[in-house]
Amino acid sequence: MTLMTGEQYIESLRKLNTRVYMFGEKVDDWVDHPMIRPSINCIAMTYELAHDPRYEDLMTVTSNLTGKKINRFGHLHQSTEDLKNKVKMQRLLGQKTASCFQRCVGMDAFNAVFSTTFETDEKCGT
C-alpha cells in the first residue's frame, strides 16, 4: 500500500457510514461542515507533507514491522532519534497548520501500549 495523500484521506472519510450530531442537530455533510473541515484539513496535512520531498525524511520512516515506508504517525518509536524526529515533525505541522493536527494522542497511545505490553510480556514470559 502506498502512502495516502491528504485528498485520499478526505475522500476516505466521505466513504464512511458515519452519523454526526452537533449541537443537537444531525450533520449530513460532516466532511465539508465549516466547523469540522478545518480539523480535517489539519489531519490531511499530516498525509500531504509525507509526499513533499522537502519533508519526506521527517514525515516518513521505514517500518520496523514491514520494512516499508510509512507515515511517522503510524510508527512505533525505536530510538531517541525517532523521538527527536517526532518532535521536529510536530513543530513543522504546528507551523504549517497553526492548529492541532489531531493525531498525536493516538500515536502516543499505541507507542505506550506497545511499550507496556512488551515489558509485561518480558516479565511474564508471554
C-alpha positions in Angstrom: 0.0 0.0 0.0 1.3 3.4 -0.9 1.2 6.4 1.4 -2.1 8.0 1.5 -2.4 11.6 0.3 -4.3 14.3 2.0 -7.0 14.2 -0.6 -7.3 10.4 -0.3 -7.7 10.8 3.4 -10.6 13.3 2.9 -12.2 11.0 0.3 -11.9 8.0 2.7 -13.9 10.0 5.2 -16.7 10.5 2.6 -17.0 6.7 2.2 -17.6 6.1 6.0 -21.1 5.4 7.2 -20.8 8.0 10.0 -23.6 9.7 11.8 -22.6 13.1 13.2 -24.6 15.3 15.5 -23.5 18.7 16.6 -25.4 21.0 19.0 -28.3 18.5 18.9 -28.6 18.7 15.1 -27.8 15.9 12.6 -25.0 16.9 10.2 -25.3 15.2 6.9 -22.3 16.6 5.0 -20.0 16.5 8.0 -16.8 16.3 6.0 -17.4 19.8 4.5 -19.1 21.3 7.5 -17.4 24.7 8.3 -16.8 23.8 11.9 -15.4 20.3 11.2 -13.5 20.8 8.0 -10.6 22.9 9.5 -9.7 19.9 11.7 -10.0 17.5 8.7 -7.6 19.8 6.8 -5.1 19.7 9.6 -5.2 15.9 9.6 -4.9 15.9 5.8 -1.7 18.0 6.1 -0.1 15.1 8.1 -0.6 12.9 5.0 0.2 15.6 2.4 3.6 16.6 3.8 4.7 13.0 3.7 4.7 13.4 -0.2 6.6 16.7 -0.2 10.3 15.9 -0.9 11.3 18.8 1.5 9.7 17.0 4.4 9.6 13.3 3.4 12.5 12.3 5.7 10.8 13.9 8.7 7.2 12.8 7.9 8.0 9.2 6.9 10.0 6.3 8.3 10.8 2.7 7.4 8.5 0.4 9.4 10.4 -2.0 11.7 7.5 -4.4 11.2 7.1 -4.4 7.4 10.2 -2.8 6.1 8.0 -0.4 4.1 7.9 3.4 4.1 5.1 4.6 6.3 3.8 7.9 7.8 5.6 8.7 11.0 2.3 8.9 12.8 1.9 5.1 12.4 5.4 4.3 13.6 6.5 2.5 16.8 9.4 4.5 18.2 12.6 2.6 18.1 15.2 5.1 19.2 15.9 8.5 20.7 16.3 9.7 17.1 12.7 8.6 16.4 11.6 10.7 19.4 13.5 13.8 18.3 12.1 13.4 14.8 8.6 13.1 16.2 9.0 16.5 18.0 10.5 18.1 14.8 7.6 16.7 12.8 5.1 18.1 15.4 6.8 21.5 15.2 6.6 21.5 11.4 3.0 20.6 11.5 2.3 23.3 14.0 3.9 25.8 11.7 2.0 24.6 8.7 -1.4 24.3 10.3 -1.3 26.8 13.2 -3.6 24.3 14.9 -3.9 20.9 16.5 -3.4 18.2 13.8 -5.3 15.6 15.7 -3.1 12.6 15.5 -0.6 12.9 18.4 -2.7 11.3 21.1 -3.3 8.2 19.0 0.4 7.9 18.1 1.5 8.3 21.8 -1.2 5.8 22.9 -0.2 3.0 20.6 3.5 3.6 21.5 2.7 3.4 25.2 0.6 0.3 24.8 3.3 -1.3 22.7 6.0 -0.5 25.3 3.9 -1.6 28.3 2.8 -4.8 26.5 6.4 -5.6 25.6 7.6 -5.1 29.2 4.8 -7.2 30.6 5.5 -10.0 28.1 9.2 -9.9 29.0 8.4 -10.1 32.7 5.7 -12.8 32.4 7.5 -14.8 29.6 4.5 -14.5 27.3 
